[in-house]
Every structure is written in C-alpha cells, then in structure tokens.
Amino acid sequence: MLACAPAWAADPPRAEIAEAERAIAAAEREQPRGQAGRYLDDARRQLAEANALVERRKHRDALPVAQSAAATAELAAAQARLDNARETVDSRTARNADLRRRLLVQGN
C-alpha cells in the first residue's frame, strides 16, 4: 500500500537536508580546490534540488537527493584534506631535498 502512495505524501526530509547543509559547511571550511571544489559545487546543486523538490511537495524524491548532497559534501571535504596533505608532503619533501643539497655543499 505504501508503494502506491504519492511522492508528496511523505514528510519533508528536514533532518537529511539539515545534515547536507552541515556537511556542505564543513566542506567549505576545508577550502576545497580543483576536484574537491567540483564535488562541493555538486553537493550545493543537489541540496538546491532537494529544497526545490520539498517546495513542490515531492518529499520522497527529495530524500535521496538530500542524502546524496551530504555524501558528496563529505567527499569534497575528504578530497580537500587529501589535497592539503599532499601539498604538505610535497613542501616538506622539497625542503628536505634543499637541506640535503646544502649539507652536501658544506661537506665538500
């Protein structure tokens, strides 16, 4: 019987939309660039779509879109952290190479 219920019959996915908003805010704090920034843009679009579906009272349709927005925002944050970690490693690797060169010059 539930399968026959119209899409607008469910309650709005308020908790899922709030979670997507929190996940997007958390991702924004990571200052994503590149691919991470594109994931964040996707999450924002999905959240806007979920809100539009709620406005049209298509709550059942809005639920998976809101959940996807939260997951995509979490992916954006994780990608941004990975990118930042890679930058840190690259910077430290370059600094170590520079120190090694200096030590070799001083040793000669």
Number of C-alpha atoms within 10 A of each C-alpha: 4 7 6 6 10 11 14 16 12 15 13 21 21 15 12 21 23 14 17 27 19 15 23 24 15 15 27 17 11 17 15 21 15 12 13 26 20 15 24 30 17 17 29 20 14 23 26 16 17 29 22 14 20 21 12 11 17 20 23 20 18 28 23 15 24 29 21 19 31 27 18 25 32 23 18 31 26 16 22 25 17 13 17 16 12 12 12 12 12 12 12 12 12 12 12 12 12 12 12 12 12 11 11 10 9 8 7 5
